Amino acid sequence: MRPHSTSTFVSSLLLTVSLLAIGQPQLKFAATWPTRRWMLDDRIGLPNFQAAMALASLALVIIGLIVLWTGYQKRMRSSWFIMVIFVFVYFMPVNLIDIFLDMRRMGWPWWSAVLHEAKQGRQISVDTIYALAVFAVMVSALLLPIRAFFGKSQAGGAPDGNRQPTNA
Protein backbone atom coordinates (compact mmCIF):
# COMPACT_ATOMS: atom_id res chain seq x y z
CA MET A 1 0.00 0.00 0.00
CA ARG A 2 1.56 3.28 -1.12
CA PRO A 3 0.91 6.16 1.25
CA HIS A 4 -0.72 9.23 -0.31
CA SER A 5 1.41 11.64 1.63
CA THR A 6 4.18 11.24 4.11
CA SER A 7 2.42 13.16 6.89
CA THR A 8 -0.75 11.12 6.47
CA PHE A 9 1.17 7.86 6.57
CA VAL A 10 3.16 8.85 9.69
CA SER A 11 -0.01 10.12 11.36
CA SER A 12 -1.84 6.90 10.53
CA LEU A 13 1.04 4.85 11.88
CA LEU A 14 1.19 6.85 15.14
CA LEU A 15 -2.57 6.60 15.63
CA THR A 16 -2.50 2.86 14.92
CA VAL A 17 0.20 2.31 17.52
CA SER A 18 -1.73 4.49 20.00
CA LEU A 19 -4.97 2.59 19.43
CA LEU A 20 -3.21 -0.74 19.88
CA ALA A 21 -1.55 0.62 23.04
CA ILE A 22 -4.87 1.58 24.60
CA GLY A 23 -6.56 -1.61 23.43
CA GLN A 24 -4.00 -3.95 24.94
CA PRO A 25 -4.77 -3.25 28.63
CA GLN A 26 -8.49 -3.51 27.90
CA LEU A 27 -8.02 -7.16 26.88
CA LYS A 28 -7.14 -8.04 30.49
CA PHE A 29 -10.37 -6.47 31.77
CA ALA A 30 -12.46 -7.95 28.96
CA ALA A 31 -11.18 -11.40 29.90
CA THR A 32 -13.08 -11.14 33.20
CA TRP A 33 -16.46 -11.38 31.43
CA PRO A 34 -17.33 -14.86 32.84
CA THR A 35 -17.24 -13.34 36.35
CA ARG A 36 -20.67 -11.73 36.54
CA ARG A 37 -20.35 -10.32 40.08
CA TRP A 38 -17.43 -9.19 42.24
CA MET A 39 -18.12 -10.28 45.80
CA LEU A 40 -17.02 -7.72 48.41
CA ASP A 41 -18.07 -9.90 51.31
CA ASP A 42 -20.62 -12.68 51.87
CA ARG A 43 -23.61 -10.37 51.40
CA ILE A 44 -22.53 -7.66 48.97
CA GLY A 45 -21.74 -8.27 45.32
CA LEU A 46 -21.12 -5.71 42.62
CA PRO A 47 -21.84 -6.32 38.94
CA ASN A 48 -18.77 -6.70 36.76
CA PHE A 49 -19.09 -3.47 34.78
CA GLN A 50 -15.35 -3.51 34.14
CA ALA A 51 -15.69 -6.28 31.54
CA ALA A 52 -18.56 -4.52 29.76
CA MET A 53 -16.64 -1.23 29.63
CA ALA A 54 -13.53 -3.01 28.35
CA LEU A 55 -15.53 -4.71 25.59
CA ALA A 56 -17.07 -1.36 24.61
CA SER A 57 -13.60 0.24 24.58
CA LEU A 58 -12.26 -2.56 22.40
CA ALA A 59 -15.14 -2.06 19.98
CA LEU A 60 -14.29 1.66 19.72
CA VAL A 61 -10.61 0.83 19.18
CA ILE A 62 -11.54 -1.58 16.38
CA ILE A 63 -13.77 1.06 14.77
CA GLY A 64 -10.89 3.55 15.01
CA LEU A 65 -8.53 1.09 13.34
CA ILE A 66 -11.01 0.45 10.53
CA VAL A 67 -11.40 4.20 9.96
CA LEU A 68 -7.62 4.64 9.94
CA TRP A 69 -6.93 1.81 7.53
CA THR A 70 -9.67 2.73 5.08
CA GLY A 71 -10.65 6.40 4.83
CA TYR A 72 -7.75 8.05 6.66
CA GLN A 73 -5.21 6.69 4.18
CA LYS A 74 -7.33 8.12 1.35
CA ARG A 75 -7.32 11.50 3.12
CA MET A 76 -11.07 11.61 3.59
CA ARG A 77 -11.86 14.54 5.87
CA SER A 78 -14.64 12.64 7.57
CA SER A 79 -12.13 10.04 8.78
CA TRP A 80 -9.97 12.81 10.30
CA PHE A 81 -13.04 14.18 12.12
CA ILE A 82 -13.92 10.69 13.36
CA MET A 83 -10.44 10.36 14.85
CA VAL A 84 -10.73 13.81 16.47
CA ILE A 85 -14.02 12.70 18.03
CA PHE A 86 -12.40 9.45 19.19
CA VAL A 87 -9.53 11.30 20.89
CA PHE A 88 -11.42 14.23 22.42
CA VAL A 89 -14.86 12.73 23.10
CA TYR A 90 -13.90 9.17 24.06
CA PHE A 91 -10.23 8.84 25.04
CA MET A 92 -9.68 12.11 26.87
CA PRO A 93 -12.81 12.08 29.08
CA VAL A 94 -12.64 8.36 29.87
CA ASN A 95 -8.91 8.14 30.55
CA LEU A 96 -7.78 11.64 31.46
CA ILE A 97 -10.56 13.66 33.08
CA ASP A 98 -9.54 12.73 36.64
CA ILE A 99 -5.91 13.44 35.80
CA PHE A 100 -6.73 16.88 34.41
CA LEU A 101 -8.90 17.69 37.43
CA ASP A 102 -6.06 16.69 39.79
CA MET A 103 -3.61 18.78 37.77
CA ARG A 104 -5.93 21.78 38.05
CA ARG A 105 -6.50 21.27 41.76
CA MET A 106 -2.85 20.74 42.74
CA GLY A 107 -1.02 22.84 40.15
CA TRP A 108 2.61 22.28 39.17
CA PRO A 109 3.55 20.22 42.28
CA TRP A 110 1.33 17.50 40.82
CA TRP A 111 3.97 16.65 38.19
CA SER A 112 6.79 16.06 40.64
CA ALA A 113 4.54 13.95 42.87
CA VAL A 114 3.44 11.73 39.98
CA LEU A 115 6.99 11.32 38.67
CA HIS A 116 8.28 10.49 42.16
CA GLU A 117 5.53 7.91 42.72
CA ALA A 118 6.09 6.40 39.26
CA LYS A 119 9.80 5.94 40.06
CA GLN A 120 8.74 4.08 43.20
CA GLY A 121 6.58 1.79 41.06
CA ARG A 122 3.13 2.99 42.10
CA GLN A 123 0.92 1.61 39.34
CA ILE A 124 -1.61 4.46 39.23
CA SER A 125 1.19 6.98 38.60
CA VAL A 126 2.73 4.78 35.90
CA ASP A 127 -0.70 4.46 34.25
CA THR A 128 -1.16 8.24 34.46
CA ILE A 129 2.11 8.93 32.65
CA TYR A 130 1.26 6.22 30.10
CA ALA A 131 -2.18 7.76 29.39
CA LEU A 132 -0.71 11.26 29.07
CA ALA A 133 1.98 9.99 26.69
CA VAL A 134 -0.59 8.19 24.51
CA PHE A 135 -2.76 11.33 24.48
CA ALA A 136 0.21 13.49 23.45
CA VAL A 137 1.06 11.09 20.61
CA MET A 138 -2.57 11.03 19.44
CA VAL A 139 -2.92 14.82 19.42
CA SER A 140 0.41 15.17 17.59
CA ALA A 141 -0.68 12.56 15.06
CA LEU A 142 -3.93 14.46 14.45
CA LEU A 143 -2.14 17.79 13.96
CA LEU A 144 0.60 16.40 11.70
CA PRO A 145 -1.48 15.90 8.51
CA ILE A 146 -3.64 19.05 8.76
CA ARG A 147 -2.26 20.37 5.48
CA ALA A 148 -2.85 17.05 3.73
CA PHE A 149 -6.51 17.01 4.80
CA PHE A 150 -7.36 20.70 4.61
CA GLY A 151 -4.67 22.31 2.45
CA LYS A 152 -5.18 23.53 -1.07
CA SER A 153 -5.59 20.83 -3.69
CA GLN A 154 -2.71 20.04 -5.99
CA ALA A 155 -2.76 21.04 -9.66
CA GLY A 156 -5.66 19.36 -11.38
CA GLY A 157 -7.79 19.36 -8.25
CA ALA A 158 -7.42 15.65 -7.52
CA PRO A 159 -7.11 15.04 -3.77
CA ASP A 160 -4.55 12.26 -4.24
CA GLY A 161 -2.21 14.37 -6.35
CA ASN A 162 -2.93 12.66 -9.67
CA ARG A 163 -3.58 15.06 -12.51
CA GLN A 164 -6.90 14.83 -14.25
CA PRO A 165 -6.73 14.47 -18.04
CA THR A 166 -7.53 17.70 -19.81
CA ASN A 167 -9.38 18.01 -23.08
CA ALA A 168 -7.42 20.38 -25.32
Beta strands, then each sheet from edge to edge (+ up, - down):
strand 1: 37-39
strand 2: 45-47
sheet 1: 1+ 2-
end
